[in-house]
Amino acid sequence: MPNDRLEETMMFRVKTEDDVRAQDVLVHVYEALKEKGYNPINQMVGYLLSGDPAYITSHKNARSLIRKLERDELLEELLRKYLGK
């Protein structure tokens, strides 16, 4: 019946200019950390585990960019890529 759909919960999300892809953020932050002479993997792991933005350089606006996403979104992206999903 057509009215059955009225009972379902629908998802609605408005895209904004600030929407960023987790993959793009991870690559950008990696490159910024590398340019500054840090070990990017160690720094990013430190951030993902602690949530402390001090692990991420402000070079190339990397710290502001990584904070636009929740850490769980970044971890989900890493797992998707690693597991090929």
BAVOMI-22863 format. One record per residue (C-alpha): residue in three letters; chain; x, y, z; residue number from 1. Coordinates in steps of 0.25 Angstrom, whole numbers. Example, Ala and Ser with C-alpha at 12.3 -4.5 7.8 and 13.67 -1.06 7.14 Angstrom:
BAVOMI-22863
ATOM  timar  miba      x      y      z  marza
ATOM    ALA     A     49    -18     31      1
ATOM    SER     A     55     -4     29      2
END
This chain:
BAVOMI-22863
ATOM  timar  miba      x      y      z  marza
ATOM    MET     A      0      0      0      1
ATOM    PRO     A      5     14     -3      2
ATOM    ASN     A      3     19     11      3
ATOM    ASP     A     12      8     17      4
ATOM    ARG     A     24     17     13      5
ATOM    LEU     A     19     28     22      6
ATOM    GLU     A     22     19     34      7
ATOM    GLU     A     37     17     30      8
ATOM    THR     A     48     26     35      9
ATOM    MET     A     55     34     24     10
ATOM    MET     A     69     39     24     11
ATOM    PHE     A     72     53     19     12
ATOM    ARG     A     85     60     19     13
ATOM    VAL     A     88     73     13     14
ATOM    LYS     A    102     74      6     15
ATOM    THR     A    109     87      9     16
ATOM    GLU     A    122     93      4     17
ATOM    ASP     A    129     88     16     18
ATOM    ASP     A    126     74     13     19
ATOM    VAL     A    139     67     12     20
ATOM    ARG     A    143     52      9     21
ATOM    ALA     A    150     44     19     22
ATOM    GLN     A    160     39      9     23
ATOM    ASP     A    163     53      4     24
ATOM    VAL     A    166     58     18     25
ATOM    LEU     A    175     46     22     26
ATOM    VAL     A    183     48      9     27
ATOM    HIS     A    184     63     12     28
ATOM    VAL     A    188     62     26     29
ATOM    TYR     A    198     51     23     30
ATOM    GLU     A    205     60     13     31
ATOM    ALA     A    205     72     22     32
ATOM    LEU     A    212     64     33     33
ATOM    LYS     A    222     58     24     34
ATOM    GLU     A    226     72     18     35
ATOM    LYS     A    228     76     32     36
ATOM    GLY     A    237     64     35     37
ATOM    TYR     A    228     56     44     38
ATOM    ASN     A    225     42     43     39
ATOM    PRO     A    211     43     38     40
ATOM    ILE     A    207     29     42     41
ATOM    ASN     A    211     31     56     42
ATOM    GLN     A    205     45     57     43
ATOM    MET     A    192     41     51     44
ATOM    VAL     A    191     28     60     45
ATOM    GLY     A    193     37     72     46
ATOM    TYR     A    182     46     68     47
ATOM    LEU     A    172     35     65     48
ATOM    LEU     A    175     28     79     49
ATOM    SER     A    175     41     87     50
ATOM    GLY     A    167     51     80     51
ATOM    ASP     A    177     61     83     52
ATOM    PRO     A    179     70     71     53
ATOM    ALA     A    193     74     75     54
ATOM    TYR     A    198     61     68     55
ATOM    ILE     A    194     68     55     56
ATOM    THR     A    202     80     49     57
ATOM    SER     A    195     93     46     58
ATOM    HIS     A    203     93     33     59
ATOM    LYS     A    194     94     21     60
ATOM    ASN     A    182     95     30     61
ATOM    ALA     A    183     80     33     62
ATOM    ARG     A    179     81     48     63
ATOM    SER     A    166     89     44     64
ATOM    LEU     A    163     80     33     65
ATOM    ILE     A    164     67     41     66
ATOM    ARG     A    155     72     52     67
ATOM    LYS     A    144     74     42     68
ATOM    LEU     A    142     59     43     69
ATOM    GLU     A    139     50     55     70
ATOM    ARG     A    150     40     58     71
ATOM    ASP     A    141     29     56     72
ATOM    GLU     A    138     34     41     73
ATOM    LEU     A    153     33     39     74
ATOM    LEU     A    155     20     45     75
ATOM    GLU     A    143     14     36     76
ATOM    GLU     A    150     20     24     77
ATOM    LEU     A    163     13     28     78
ATOM    LEU     A    156      0     30     79
ATOM    ARG     A    148      0     17     80
ATOM    LYS     A    161      3      9     81
ATOM    TYR     A    169     -8     17     82
ATOM    LEU     A    158    -18     16     83
ATOM    GLY     A    155    -15      1     84
ATOM    LYS     A    140    -12      4     85
END
